[in-house]
């Protein structure tokens, strides 16, 4: 396991994500550079430049969305890009052992997990037991949301609020607070647009920054 993080800054890491998404959109990806030899060089350790918490949706793989090679991103995926003990442990590993300077929470439009939480919020819909646990993780993000908005607008707002809620939980964790104070990490939020492949970056400073 690598204990030496990348030498680039959080801003440089963010720029690499922007450029990778632009290559993905233009169809000029670099995946043909992956060879058996390049795979072998990673056997001794990893130095990803960013950690991404994203949704499990099969249409939103961060490595492809950001045209990243093997070993470049540390990715955690769970439906609804929610926090849990296991997710928090994975993020803590990325911070403490891999020292990634950038943490990105990436949701996507039309998220089914967020839609399920909205169904519970608006109509009291119940879900299978484990899905219910997932929905419960999203519900705090929907506090005060105007459920009378048109469905498409409501889901879009709920997706954004859920990303910001997860960012807040990361920022307010003891380790998140410590690393932010030290200036060792930057938190970002983004939303992937299914129809175009573009990542839209959330504006405004994430909590704690």
N, C-alpha and C positions, 0 to 999 in steps of 0.2 A: 504494500500500500504506500502511495506517495504521500510525503509530508511536506513537499515543497510545492507551493502554488505557482501559478503563472506569473510572469514578470510584468504583465500589462496592467494598466489601471482599469477601474470600473468604467470610466468613460470610453476607453479604447475597446473594452469588451463589448460595450453597448454598440459602438460603431461597427464592430465586426458582425453583430447580429443584424443591424440595419443593412449592411452590405450583402450579407448572406441571403436575406429575404428578397433583396432586389435581384440577385442572381436567380433565385428560385422563380420569381415572377417573370423574368426574361427568358427562362429556359436555358440559361448558360451556367448550369451547375457544374461542380467540379468532382462529382463522385467517381469519375473514371480514373482519378488519381489513386484510388485505394487499390493496393496490391498486396500480395502475400508478404512481401518484404516489409511494407509499411505496417501491416498488422503485427508482424513479429516484433517490431521496435516497441510496441506498447505492452509487451508481456511483462516488463519489469516495473511498470507503474503508469499512472495517469496524471495529467495536469490540465484538466478542463478549465477553460477561461470563464465559464458561466454555469450557474446552476439554474435549472428551469423546473418549476412546478407547473405541470399542465394537466389537461383533461385526458382521460383514457380514450376518448373518441378516436376511432380508427382513421379519421380524415385529418387529424392534426398531429402528425409526428414532428416534434421540434427539430430533429436532426435533418429532416428533409426541408422543412419550412425555412430553416436558416442555413441550408446548404453547408452543414457542419460535418467535418470528417470524424472518424473514429477517435475517441479520446478527447474531443474538443468540448463536449457538453456533458454535464452531469444532470441526468433527467429523472425526475420523479413524476409519475403519471397516476392519477386517480380520478374517477368520475367526479366532475364538478370542481376539480382543482382545489379540494378542501384540505383542511388541516386535520390531522389525527396524531396520536402518539407515534405511530410508525412513520408517518410523513415527517413529523418534527424531528425524529431521530435521524432520518436520512438527510434532512437539511443541516442538522447539527454536524453530522459527519462531513458534509461538504464544506462547512465553515471551519471546523476544527482541524481537519486532516488534509483537505484539498485546498483550502484557503482561496476559494473562488471569490473574486472581488465583486461580482455582479450576481444578484439573485433576481430572477424574473418569474412572476406569476402570470401565466398566460391562459385566459379563458377563450371562448369562441362563441360566435353568434349561434343562436338556436340550441344552446346547450340543454340536453334532455334532463340532466340532474337538476339544473336550475328551474326548468319548466315544471318538474315534479314538485319542487319546493313551492313554487307559485301556486300550483294546484292545491297544496295543503294550506297555504296561507289564505287563498281566496275562498275555497270551497270545502275545506276540511277533509280533503281526500286522504285516505290512508294508503300505506304501501306495504309491501312485504317487509318482514322484520329488519333485514340488513339494509335494504334500500331506505327504510325509515330512519335508520341511524345516519345514513348519508344525508338525507333530507334535513334532519335535525341540525347537521353541521352548517347548512346553508341558511336556514331560517333567520338567524340573527342578522344576516346581511340585508334582509328584506324588511326590517323594522321601519315602520313609517312610510313604506312605499305606497304610492297611489294606485290601488288595484283597479281603479276605474279607467286607467289609461287604455288605449287600444292595445290589443294583444301583442302585436309586433313591437310596438314602442315599449310596452311593459317588460317584455322578455329581454329586450336590449338593455334597458336600464337595470334590470335584475342581474344580468350577466356582469355588467360593469361593477355594480355594488358588491357582488360576490368576490370579484377579483380584489377590490379594495378591502373587503373584510379579511380576506386571507393575508393580504399585505400587512394589515394592521396587527393581526395575530403574530406574524413573524417579527414585526418591529417591536412589539410590546413584550416579547419573550425575554427572559433575563439575558440570554446570549445575544439576541438581536440588539437589545439596548446597549450592551457592552461594545459590540463591534461597531455599531453606528457612532457611539461616542468617540471611539478610537479612530473613526474615519476609515475603517478597514473594509467597509462593504457599502454597496449601493443597492437599493431596492427599486425595482421597476415593475410596472403593470402593463399588460398588453392584451389585446383582443384580436383573435384571428378571424378573418372574414372568409367563410367557407366558399362563397361564390367566386372570389377573386384570388385567394391565396395571400392577400396582404395582411400584415400585422399592423394594427392601429395602436399607437402608444398612448397610454393614459396621461393626461396632463395634470399638473399640480404635484407638489411634493408628496410622496408617500409618507405615512405616519412616522414620526421620529426623525425626519430628515429636514 
